[in-house]
Amino acid sequence: MADATIFDQYPLDQWKEPDHRIMDRFSLTGKKGFVTGGAGGLGRNVAAAWAEAGADVAIVDLPRTKDVLEPLAKELSERYGTNVVPLYCDVSDREQVDALKTSLIDELGTVDVAFINAGVNVPGDDADEPYEVWQKTIDINLTGAYLTAQIAQHIMRDHGHGGSLVFTSSLSAHNANFIAGGPSPVAAYGASKAGIYEYARYLAAALAPYGIRSNAISPGYVWSGIFEGRIVPEAHDLMTAPVPMHRFGTNEEIASAVLFLTSDASSYVTGTNLQVDGGYSVY
Ligand code: NAD
């Protein structure tokens, strides 16, 4: 038999192995993860997708979401048979995020996957925005992403296993969100989301030696719940006019993209930004 070589790590036809199933790559069986912004549309749908895929999940959000988070965790646990727990934390508060790290280890044992997703779009976020709007946006969206990603990757490294980080950036990280002849009010929001995207890319390079992957998604308009009751059908058509698919995305269309990026289905993907925007970014 020939000596083993470095090239042996590249199987050519894994599908020929009797028990091999490519769909197994999407499984998260036995994995542990947390989702920030877990009470919101994107967050809770990713929590559901992960639980269905076999993971234990901590759904993390502000204490004011308790009435949503408690029954959600119970429903997901019962439906999918994994351990789903609610945890409360303001992601922009260092002490609360440190406490979250302890709670995650207590509740889950470790962290293999993290969806760094909590975010706000503060009213008045235009060219003349007050300092407070800028600061609040950066504190929650960008600093909050940094703080929560830090605890995730430190747990992964301390426990000596790899993992996957997925950050929620935005279409607004890449353009000014053209609507009705001008930009949407996303000045600090877009800056914070562009920062998240580059931070995710940096971590991809820095953490690859530890087997940790880091990627971002950039959703376009997603009917996550935040627009409900706030826009009329005419506004729907106006907003989606520059979107080649002329519609919003759904929470599940985000969840399936995140499942791909957190599972072994994307095991050779790191440092990327996945646009999930109906083609908006093409223009
Ligand atoms: P959402 O408002 O339903 O969810 C956001 C969640 O973040 C809320 O549950 C909120 O309580 C939580 N949150 C806010 N501040 C927090 C803090 N300081 N600490 C902890 N949690 C906090 O909105 P969504 O549409 O589900 O958005 C989720 C993410 O996706 C956000 O980062 C948002 O910017 C981003 N995004 C959304 C869209 C869209 O069209 N819905 C598009 C692009 C990006």
Boltz pocket constraint, residues with backbone or C-beta under 6 A from the ligand:
constraints:
  - pocket:
      binder: B
      contacts: [[A, 36], [A, 37], [A, 38], [A, 39], [A, 40], [A, 41], [A, 42], [A, 43], [A, 60], [A, 61], [A, 62], [A, 65], [A, 89], [A, 90], [A, 91], [A, 92], [A, 117], [A, 118], [A, 119], [A, 120], [A, 121], [A, 140], [A, 144], [A, 168], [A, 169], [A, 170], [A, 171], [A, 218], [A, 219], [A, 220], [A, 221], [A, 222], [A, 223], [A, 224], [A, 225], [A, 226]]
      max_distance: 6.0
